[in-house]
Amino acid sequence: MSMAVIGLVAGMALGFAGYFGGFGAFVLVAALGAVGFVAGRFLEGDLEAGEFFRTRTGDRDDRRR
């Protein structure tokens, strides 16, 4: 499935939630979509759990090594 089709489906889901459920449903669907996106990226191996808990340092070049 192409990214355009996935974006279309996500936009339609948010539109239906906003129209039929109001702003609260819109925010809930958007938040759950973001959680699902992060979980999917984690399961595919694109993200690691340590990336969320790593402390930032003043030297930005550490990430490039």
N, C-alpha and C positions, 0 to 999 in steps of 0.2 A: 504494500500500500504506500503510495507516495505521500510525502510530507504535506502537499497541498490538500489531499483528500482528508488527512488526519486533522489539519487545521480547519477545514470546512466542517467536519463533524464536531469538533470542539466548539467552534463558533455557533453552530446550530444548537448544540446542547445548552450553551450559555444563554443564547437568545430565548429558547423555550423556557428555561428556568427563570429568566428575568421577566418574561411576559406573563407566565402563568403563576409564578410564585412570588414575584416581587423582588426587591433588592436583596433581601436576606437570603433567598434561595439562590440568587445570582452569585453572591459572595460565597455561599457554601459550595456550590458546584465548582467555582473557580479555585477555591482552596483545596477541595478534594482532587481536582484535576492536577494541581501542582504537586500534591503528595503522591499521586499515582505516577506522575512524570518522574519524580525523583526516585521512587521505588523501582520503576522500570529501568532507569539508567543504572541504578545500583545493581540490579539483577543481571543486566547485560554486561556488567564489568566496566562500564565507563566511569563510574565513581567508586571511590573507596571510602569506608567509614571514617578513616583517619583524616580525610580532607575537611570534615565538619568540625573536628576537635583540635586541629593543629593551631598552635599559637602563632601569631604574626610577629615577625621581627622587623627591626628598622631597616635591615639590608634586604632589598627586594631581589637582589641577584641570587639569593640562596635557592629560590624556586627554579631557576634556570639550569642548575647544575645537575 
